[in-house]
């Protein structure tokens, strides 16, 4: 079928059925938690108009992408090696997996402009953020379609191991470019904040908490995708001997991305205060 391939030598290069079931069970648990966490952020944005500032609105888009990516990962192509269900999962995982990564770059860019240039020129960048974060993944998701590179890869439909280069072009190279970009942006933000604090020496613990939190933003992506990157490199160099441990860690941490994004980006003091207020009847 168009856009869908199958692994040429299935006996070599696949994990056992038991291993795949273990991985899928772990994946379902962490993805469900990620969907719940991201849905909580979306609910907060809907329920509390006071939270609808530009930065939290970008976190909303990140959370929407995380929810859709989580749902895509939970889809079960089953034994359908290469039918419509498998192709649909491959497309959705490709689009929303990368989209979540790109939204973190937009959040970094927005914070950088706010602190460096003391300006948030929302209207100028808002549509560009959307074009970048949804458009680029949609275009890249089409690439494997032309070479029949999508198929069932150890229990989840994505780009097959025979087309390892495409995995890097479509996801891992953009991912590490964004990690590099985020790290450089946050280092600049922190040095700017330090300069501002030196000008006003009465540094409170709150200000120090900001530094700590900013450092967590790029760290989440590294934590979520370090094992995935190692696993895919291992797959590329050793396609016929997939490592159960690498696959398990890959799917465990990648599946936690929505949950960690919710904790780091979403559960800031302002959000927690609003939720506490609502729960204690403060309206």
Secondary structure, DSSP 8 states (H G I E B T S, - for coil): -TTB---S-SSTT---HHHHHHHHHHHHHHHHHHHHHHHHHHHHHHH-GGG-SHHHHHHHHHHHHHHHHHHHHH---TT-SSSHHHHHHHHHHHHHHHHHHHHHHHHHHHHHHHHHSS---HHHHHHHHHIIIIIHHHHHHHHHHHTT-EEEETTEEEE-GGGHHHHIIIIIHHHHHHHHHHHHHHHHHHHHHHHHHHHS----HHHHHHHHHHHHHHHHHHHHHHHHHHHHHHHHH-TTS--HHHHHHHHHHHHTHHHHHIIIII--HHHHHHHHHHHTT--
